[in-house]
Amino acid sequence: MHDIADALVAAWQLILSGNSTLLGIVSLSLGISLTAVLFASSIGLPLGAALAITRFPGRNAAVVVVNALMGLPPVVVGLVVYLALSRSGPLGSLGLLFTPAAMVIAQVILVTPIVAAVARQIVEDLWREYAELYLFDGVGRCRIICSLLWLGRFSLITAGLAGAGRAVAEVGAILIVGGNIAGVTRTMTTAIALETSRGDLALALGLGIILLALILTINGTTHLAGKAVKRAAP
Amino acid sequence: MTGLLRAVAVGWLLVSAAVPSLAEPPFITVASTTSTEQSGLFGFLLPAFAKETGIEVRVVAVGTGQALKIGERGDCDVVFVHDRPAELAFVERGFGIDRREVMYNDFILVGPASDPAHVDGGTDVVAALRKIADAKTPFVARGDDSGTSKAELRFWKEAGVDPKTIGTGWYRDAGSGMGPTLNTAAAMDGYTLSDRGTWLNFKNRQNLKIVVQGDRRLFNQYGVMLVNPARYPSVKQDLGYKFINWLTSPTGQKTIADYRIGGEQLFFPDAKPATG
């Protein structure tokens, strides 16, 4: 209990101090994760929807693969992205290793399957309901996908949130490709890992509490915004 | 579809904002060890260097083995580590050039205050390890190919003990950095070998204390070298040399000597004047 009290005090002091380092770490964490979710959604949503409404041989296998990729181990993704972006790797000339861009790339790989898998499920349910309508009207596939995604937009927010949760809480991949460089690639989670290894458990847990509060805020805001939009346009 | 395109455009803007642009101050990437980072030395040293030269140093702090690997793949400009044989091999194989010795500190043997192996107060690390092996009290090893790990394995060899073969579970491979290894040792009341800097800056000591120190063999030399620009043209040669020269200059050496925790000096500068 003593440890947790210390952590709460540490968290509170950090927040009150308005520490600029903390602010930088928090905004970097959010910036990287939200950017990754944006990219992942722009790939994952259409991909999931397409998978939901098309029938082709091997489709079941594709669904299983996308679902399984939700469990991609971050460390492995980090390692693969590291090898790809390394100066000795195929994309080395870009010089992206140990930059925030590398971290975004790793997280897009981690988050896209989550968004795609959830979107596939949601759109498939909608498709079952409305398929006849669309087919009767002879609407093109792209139009159907857009229309179904729009129709399911409130449920699809959950897909984005699941992705954001994975991104902002993840440490294995970004630690490898970002290098945890102070002021450049140090995020909430890598900072927590560092403080733990320095034995400053109170500070580490304090940062953890702030991270949890942050995730809660994101989810709360999204929830309220969704409600407001629903009320405005029934 | 336009909404989607807009989302991609916005995302790209965010990424470009996050990616360091060319207008930023010059920087170099240095692969170094957890001991220099976690002891707080870099937090003290690098601002002084940046103030004098305007060059930002981005440190990737890992074990010595991994730091050399990062250099080997051309992913940093400078390597700053502590494992002399491995450093010399690194230069020998053409991955690094111009190795310079910068400073030293020392290793210490840390153990529980109850001292079940009765090694407290000794100054002979090898004898102490032999006693720990005889008593089969828990010993937590780094096991991560770091400079500290390699030093520890050398001491076991000198003691004539192969800890991994006479196992009844007392020799425990943590496979992690110095801090996590100290956390583990504290949790299981085990002995471990640590560098003094990390120990002094370590906050979760619980029952741990220094039991053996002052052995000449515990001397821990740090070296710095440039990643070979002939091999990797991306290496920032001029900026890298500026950092190496500053570290080994009177100003840099004095800054290293000035770093203290609780009045105790952590690193002792020992750079030789540049030849030629």
Chai-1 contact restraints between the chains, C-beta under 6 A:
chainA,res_idxA,chainB,res_idxB,connection_type,confidence,min_distance_angstrom,max_distance_angstrom,comment,restraint_id
A,G31,B,A18,contact,1.0,0.0,6.0,A-B,restraint_1
A,T35,B,G11,contact,1.0,0.0,6.0,A-B,restraint_2
A,T35,B,L14,contact,1.0,0.0,6.0,A-B,restraint_3
A,T35,B,V15,contact,1.0,0.0,6.0,A-B,restraint_4
A,L38,B,A7,contact,1.0,0.0,6.0,A-B,restraint_5
A,L38,B,G11,contact,1.0,0.0,6.0,A-B,restraint_6
A,F39,B,G11,contact,1.0,0.0,6.0,A-B,restraint_7
A,S42,B,L4,contact,1.0,0.0,6.0,A-B,restraint_8
A,S42,B,A7,contact,1.0,0.0,6.0,A-B,restraint_9
A,S42,B,V8,contact,1.0,0.0,6.0,A-B,restraint_10
A,S86,B,R73,contact,1.0,0.0,6.0,A-B,restraint_11
A,S86,B,D75,contact,1.0,0.0,6.0,A-B,restraint_12
A,R87,B,R73,contact,1.0,0.0,6.0,A-B,restraint_13
A,R87,B,G74,contact,1.0,0.0,6.0,A-B,restraint_14
A,R87,B,D75,contact,1.0,0.0,6.0,A-B,restraint_15
A,R87,B,Y232,contact,1.0,0.0,6.0,A-B,restraint_16
A,R87,B,S234,contact,1.0,0.0,6.0,A-B,restraint_17
A,S88,B,R73,contact,1.0,0.0,6.0,A-B,restraint_18
A,S88,B,G74,contact,1.0,0.0,6.0,A-B,restraint_19
A,L97,B,D75,contact,1.0,0.0,6.0,A-B,restraint_20
A,F98,B,T29,contact,1.0,0.0,6.0,A-B,restraint_21
A,T99,B,V19,contact,1.0,0.0,6.0,A-B,restraint_22
A,P100,B,A18,contact,1.0,0.0,6.0,A-B,restraint_23
A,A101,B,V15,contact,1.0,0.0,6.0,A-B,restraint_24
A,A101,B,V19,contact,1.0,0.0,6.0,A-B,restraint_25
A,V104,B,V15,contact,1.0,0.0,6.0,A-B,restraint_26
A,G179,B,V60,contact,1.0,0.0,6.0,A-B,restraint_27
A,I181,B,R58,contact,1.0,0.0,6.0,A-B,restraint_28
A,V184,B,R58,contact,1.0,0.0,6.0,A-B,restraint_29
A,S197,B,G177,contact,1.0,0.0,6.0,A-B,restraint_30
A,S197,B,G179,contact,1.0,0.0,6.0,A-B,restraint_31
A,S197,B,P180,contact,1.0,0.0,6.0,A-B,restraint_32
A,R198,B,Q38,contact,1.0,0.0,6.0,A-B,restraint_33
A,R198,B,G179,contact,1.0,0.0,6.0,A-B,restraint_34
A,G199,B,G179,contact,1.0,0.0,6.0,A-B,restraint_35
A,G199,B,F202,contact,1.0,0.0,6.0,A-B,restraint_36
A,G199,B,K203,contact,1.0,0.0,6.0,A-B,restraint_37
A,G199,B,N204,contact,1.0,0.0,6.0,A-B,restraint_38
A,D200,B,K203,contact,1.0,0.0,6.0,A-B,restraint_39
A,L201,B,N204,contact,1.0,0.0,6.0,A-B,restraint_40
